Amino acid sequence: MNSRQRLQSALNHKEPDRIPYDFGATVLTSISQFGYTKLRKYLDLPQVVPNVVDILQQVVSIDEDMRTMLRCDIRDVAPRSSATSQIIIKNDMPDYTYFYDEWGIGWKMPKEGGLYYDMFSHPLAGNISKADIEKYHWPDPTDPARFVGLRERAKHAAEIEQQGVILGGLSAGIMEMVAWMRGFADYFSDFGNNEELLGYFLDKIVELKIAYWEIALREAGDYVDAVVEADDMAGQRGMLISPASYRRIVKPRHKKLLDFIHSHTKAKVFFHSCGSIRKVIPDFIDIGVDILNPVQVNAVGMDSAELKREFGKDITFWGGGVDTQGVFGNGGVNIQGVKDDVKRHIEDLAPGGGFVFAAIHNIQANVPPENIMAMWETLQEYGIYKNITISSKPGVEKENLITPSANASPGIERSG
């Protein structure tokens, strides 16, 4: 079974030969450039200048030597924004470098010890009207520079490399873009005080995204297995807006966008939404979300076993492989803790397919390479599908779900 067949099997809720592995196929399942440099050194790979593909998060694309070594199954063919080459990093702010993106949002990062760019300027904050939204200088989602070589990359990945293929979108989610452009204080206030303006703003972002997807899917839709959309709407303990507000204001706009995507490709919709989102997962399924990421299992209500039991027949879990926030990065080298965490989530999420293994969001700069390799080695040991024994007694859990294979690949020899 090749990588593309493996991914397609999982996405169709069937059990492939082993769990598909995503490392770096999206800017949501990658690694900080600082962690990447340490990992390459640990694995005795030649040092390279990391290719940062998301300047905000400082995450990288994974070089071919590491992709091959770690047996990655999924390839990103997302077009790079035409604004990428236009970003000008400025140094005249005390203690920070900064830039403005193509949406007019300002981002800054500490000159010493900075790991990310954070927002500091919101171009449509304050008392604005629909006219201000309409006359704003929006980026052009149909700029031909965005799509140069897209079809060729997608075809090569699918047919020659036989990799699973994923395609990223124009921007962050429709809610996120409004929040970033309005500023969070005005954005949350709009839910209670200016719903008409909020709806108009959301509709504008949907319009821009549909214009992008119309071209992107015309170019590559025959070759991609999943397309990426997103919207973060929850924190660690619960939703940032009420489920009722989501259903009334945002859900119809999400449905319009996802209906368009589904009508233009057979690819599955990968939807990224962090935090405690359990209350709206049924809504996601209702609007056509096929894949949920990052499956933040340490948030309230997001237990991996419960999620699989409740939603596993209707949605694929892409992520949830290891607790990046806690087990992975907060305690230094934690090999046994990582192995136990990975094994548990494999046992919870893998049976019956519908699972693509990835860390929960991007691997951060503080994660030791020993922990990353403990994750990977545990996936190699326990991620090969074996016979699944299902008890006939109601309410009894599956037994012997995933067991080590006699043919499991050995660990990689690496430097200390």
C-alpha positions in Angstrom: 0.0 0.0 0.0 1.5 3.4 -1.0 1.1 6.5 1.0 -1.8 7.9 -1.0 -3.7 4.7 -0.8 -3.0 4.6 3.0 -4.4 8.1 3.5 -7.4 7.5 1.3 -8.2 4.3 3.2 -8.1 6.1 6.5 -10.2 9.0 5.2 -12.8 6.5 4.1 -12.9 5.0 7.6 -11.2 1.8 6.6 -8.1 0.3 8.2 -5.0 0.6 6.0 -1.8 -1.4 6.6 -0.7 1.2 9.1 -1.8 4.6 10.4 -0.9 7.4 7.9 1.7 9.8 9.4 1.6 13.6 8.9 4.7 15.6 9.8 4.8 19.0 8.1 2.1 18.5 5.5 0.3 21.6 6.8 1.3 24.8 8.7 -0.8 23.2 11.5 1.1 19.9 11.8 4.7 21.0 11.4 7.5 22.1 13.7 9.1 25.3 14.8 12.3 26.1 12.9 14.2 26.1 16.2 13.0 22.6 17.1 13.6 21.5 13.5 17.3 22.5 13.6 17.7 20.5 16.9 16.0 17.5 15.4 18.2 17.4 12.3 21.3 17.6 14.5 20.0 14.8 16.7 19.4 12.6 13.6 22.8 13.3 12.1 21.3 15.0 9.1 23.2 17.8 7.3 22.4 21.2 8.7 20.3 23.4 6.4 18.7 26.8 6.4 15.2 25.9 7.5 12.5 26.8 4.9 10.0 28.8 7.0 6.6 28.4 5.3 4.6 30.3 7.9 6.4 33.4 9.1 3.9 34.0 11.9 4.3 30.7 13.6 7.9 30.2 12.4 7.2 26.7 11.2 9.0 25.0 8.4 8.6 22.6 5.5 10.3 19.2 6.1 13.3 18.5 3.9 13.2 15.4 1.7 15.9 13.6 3.7 13.9 13.8 6.9 10.6 13.1 5.1 12.1 9.9 3.7 13.7 8.9 7.0 10.5 9.4 9.0 8.3 7.8 6.3 5.9 10.8 6.0 2.8 10.0 4.0 1.3 13.3 3.1 2.6 16.1 0.8 1.6 19.8 1.0 1.0 21.4 -2.4 -0.4 24.7 -1.1 0.3 27.7 -3.2 2.4 30.3 -1.7 0.8 33.7 -1.3 1.7 36.3 -3.9 2.5 38.6 -1.0 5.2 36.4 0.4 8.0 38.1 -1.4 6.5 41.5 -0.6 6.8 41.1 3.2 9.3 43.6 4.4 10.7 43.0 7.9 11.4 46.3 9.6 13.8 46.9 12.5 13.0 50.5 13.6 10.7 49.5 16.5 12.5 49.3 19.8 13.0 45.6 20.8 11.0 44.2 18.0 11.1 43.4 14.3 7.8 43.8 12.5 5.9 43.7 9.2 2.4 44.2 7.8 0.8 41.4 5.8 -1.3 41.5 2.7 -4.4 42.0 4.8 -2.9 45.1 6.5 -2.4 43.4 9.9 0.7 44.3 11.8 2.9 41.6 13.3 5.9 41.9 15.6 8.4 39.6 17.2 11.0 40.3 20.0 14.5 40.8 18.5 16.0 38.7 21.3 14.5 35.3 22.0 11.4 35.7 19.8 9.7 32.5 18.7 6.6 33.9 16.9 5.1 37.0 15.4 2.2 38.5 17.4 -0.4 40.9 16.2 -0.1 44.6 17.2 -2.1 46.5 14.6 -5.7 45.8 13.4 -6.6 47.8 10.3 -10.4 47.8 10.7 -10.6 48.3 14.5 -12.9 50.8 16.0 -16.2 52.4 14.8 -16.5 51.2 11.2 -19.4 50.8 8.8 -20.2 48.4 6.0 -18.9 51.0 3.6 -15.5 50.9 5.3 -15.5 47.1 4.8 -16.5 47.4 1.2 -13.9 50.1 0.2 -11.0 48.4 2.1 -8.0 47.5 -0.1 -8.5 43.7 0.0 -5.9 41.2 -1.2 -6.6 39.7 -4.6 -7.5 36.0 -4.0 -7.4 35.4 -7.8 -3.8 36.7 -8.3 -2.3 34.3 -10.8 1.0 34.4 -8.9 -0.7 32.4 -6.2 -1.3 29.4 -8.4 1.9 29.1 -10.5 2.8 25.4 -10.8 0.0 24.2 -8.5 -1.4 21.7 -10.9 2.0 20.3 -11.7 3.0 19.9 -8.0 -0.3 18.2 -7.1 -0.1 15.8 -10.1 3.5 14.9 -9.3 2.8 14.3 -5.6 -0.3 12.1 -6.4 0.8 10.2 -9.4 4.6 10.0 -9.3 5.4 10.2 -5.6 2.1 8.4 -4.7 1.8 10.6 -1.6 -1.4 11.7 0.1 -2.0 15.3 -1.1 -3.3 18.2 0.9 -4.0 21.8 -0.2 -4.1 24.8 2.0 -6.4 27.8 1.7 -6.2 31.6 1.2 -5.9 32.6 4.9 -6.9 31.8 8.4 -10.7 31.1 9.0 -13.5 33.5 8.4 -13.9 34.2 12.1 -10.2 34.5 12.7 -9.7 37.0 9.9 -12.5 39.2 11.2 -11.0 39.0 14.7 -7.5 39.8 13.5 -8.7 42.8 11.3 -11.1 44.2 13.9 -9.0 43.4 17.0 -10.4 41.0 19.6 -12.2 43.6 21.8 -14.2 44.9 18.8 -14.7 41.4 17.4 -16.3 39.9 20.5 -18.3 43.1 21.1 -19.7 42.8 17.6 -21.3 39.4 18.5 -23.4 41.2 21.1 -23.7 44.7 19.8 -23.3 44.8 16.0 -24.4 41.5 14.6 -25.3 43.0 11.2 -21.8 44.4 10.7 -20.2 41.2 11.9 -22.3 39.2 9.4 -21.4 41.6 6.6 -17.7 41.2 7.4 -17.9 37.4 7.6 -19.7 37.4 4.2 -16.8 39.4 2.7 -14.2 36.9 3.9 -16.4 34.0 2.5 -16.6 35.8 -0.8 -12.8 36.1 -1.0 -12.2 32.5 0.0 -14.7 31.2 -2.6 -12.9 33.2 -5.3 -9.6 31.5 -4.2 -11.0 28.0 -4.0 -12.7 28.3 -7.4 -9.2 28.6 -9.1 -7.3 26.4 -6.7 -9.7 23.5 -7.1 -9.9 24.0 -10.8 -6.1 23.6 -11.0 -5.6 20.8 -8.5 -8.9 19.5 -7.3 -8.5 16.2 -9.2 -5.3 15.3 -7.4 -5.8 16.4 -3.8 -7.1 14.2 -1.1 -7.9 16.9 1.5 -8.3 20.7 1.5 -7.7 22.9 4.6 -10.0 25.3 6.2 -10.0 26.5 9.8 -11.5 28.6 12.6 -10.5 28.7 16.2 -13.5 29.3 18.4 -12.7 27.7 21.7 -10.2 27.9 24.5 -8.8 25.3 26.9 -12.0 25.2 29.0 -14.8 26.0 26.6 -16.1 27.9 23.7 -15.1 31.6 23.1 -18.6 32.3 21.8 -21.8 30.4 22.7 -22.8 27.5 20.6 -26.0 29.3 19.9 -24.1 32.3 18.5 -22.0 30.0 16.4 -25.1 28.3 15.0 -27.0 31.6 14.3 -24.2 33.7 12.9 -21.2 31.7 11.7 -22.5 28.2 10.9 -24.5 29.3 7.8 -21.4 31.0 6.4 -19.2 28.0 7.1 -21.8 25.8 5.3 -21.8 28.1 2.3 -18.0 27.9 2.0 -17.8 24.1 2.5 -20.7 23.4 0.2 -18.8 25.3 -2.5 -15.6 23.3 -1.8 -17.5 20.0 -1.9 -19.2 20.9 -5.2 -15.8 21.5 -6.8 -13.7 18.5 -5.6 -14.0 15.0 -4.3 -11.4 15.9 -1.7 -12.3 15.8 2.0 -12.5 19.0 4.0 -9.9 19.2 6.8 -11.0 21.7 9.4 -8.7 23.0 12.1 -10.3 24.2 15.3 -8.4 24.2 18.6 -9.6 23.9 22.1 -12.7 22.6 23.7 -15.0 22.4 20.7 -17.0 19.2 21.5 -20.3 21.1 21.7 -20.1 22.1 18.1 -18.6 18.9 16.5 -22.1 17.8 15.5 -22.5 21.1 13.8 -19.2 20.6 12.0 -20.4 17.2 10.7 -23.7 18.8 9.7 -22.0 21.4 7.5 -19.6 19.0 5.7 -16.5 18.8 7.8 -14.9 15.5 7.0 -11.7 15.8 9.1 -11.1 17.4 12.5 -7.8 18.8 13.5 -5.8 19.2 15.9 -8.0 17.1 18.3 -6.8 18.9 21.4 -7.2 16.0 23.8 -6.2 17.9 26.9 -8.9 20.5 26.6 -12.2 20.1 28.5 -14.5 17.5 27.0 -12.0 16.3 24.4 -11.1 12.9 25.7 -9.9 10.9 22.7 -11.7 7.7 23.6 -15.0 9.6 24.1 -14.6 11.5 20.8 -14.0 8.3 18.9 -17.1 6.6 20.4 -19.3 9.6 19.8 -18.1 10.9 16.4 -15.7 8.3 14.9 -18.2 7.0 12.3 -18.8 10.5 10.9 -15.5 12.3 11.1 -11.8 11.6 10.7 -9.4 12.6 13.5 -6.2 14.1 12.1 -4.0 14.9 15.0 -4.5 13.9 18.7 -1.4 11.7 18.5 0.5 13.3 21.4 -0.2 16.0 24.0 2.1 18.7 22.6 1.1 21.2 25.2 1.9 19.0 28.2 3.5 15.6 27.9 5.6 16.6 24.9 7.2 19.8 25.8 6.9 20.9 29.4 9.0 18.4 31.3 12.2 18.1 29.3 13.2 14.7 28.1 10.2 12.5 28.8 10.5 9.3 26.7 8.3 7.0 28.7 5.6 9.6 29.3 5.5 10.3 25.5 5.4 6.6 24.6 2.5 6.0 27.1 0.6 9.1 25.8 1.0 8.1 22.1 0.1 4.5 22.7 -3.1 5.5 24.5 -4.2 7.9 21.8 -3.5 5.3 19.1 -5.6 2.7 21.0 -8.4 5.3 21.3 -8.4 6.7 17.8 -7.1 4.1 15.3 -9.7 1.3 15.3 -11.8 1.3 12.2 -9.7 3.8 10.4 -10.6 7.5 10.4 -7.3 8.5 12.0 -4.3 10.3 10.7 -1.4 10.5 13.2 0.0 13.9 13.9 1.0 15.8 17.0 -1.6 18.1 18.4 -0.7 21.3 16.5 2.8 22.3 15.6 5.8 20.9 17.6 7.1 23.8 19.6 10.7 25.0 20.0 10.9 23.6 23.6 10.3 20.0 22.6 13.4 17.9 22.9 14.3 15.8 19.9 14.3 12.7 22.1 10.6 13.2 22.7 9.9 13.6 19.0 11.7 10.4 18.2 9.9 8.6 21.2 6.6 9.6 19.5 7.8 8.4 16.1 9.1 5.1 17.4 5.9 4.4 19.3 3.9 5.0 16.1 6.1 2.6 14.3 5.6 -0.1 17.0 1.9 0.3 17.6 0.6 2.0 14.5 0.4 -1.1 12.3 -3.1 -2.4 12.1 -3.7 -5.9 13.4 -6.8 -7.9 14.1 -9.3 -6.0 16.2 -11.3 -8.0 18.7 -14.7 -6.4 19.5 -16.6 -7.7 22.5 -20.2 -8.7 21.9 -21.2 -7.3 25.3 -22.8 -3.8 25.1 -20.6 -1.1 26.7 -17.5 -3.3 26.8 -14.4 -1.7 25.2 -12.5 -3.2 22.3 -9.6 -5.4 23.4 -6.2 -6.0 21.8 -6.9 -3.0 19.5 -3.4 -2.3 18.2 -0.6 -4.6 19.0 3.1 -4.4 18.1 3.8 -6.1 14.8 6.5 -8.7 14.4 7.6 -6.8 11.3 7.5 -3.3 13.0 10.3 -1.2 11.7 13.3 -0.7 14.0 14.2 2.6 15.5 16.5 5.0 13.7 20.1 5.1 14.8 21.0 8.6 15.7 23.5 10.7 17.5 23.3 11.4 21.2 
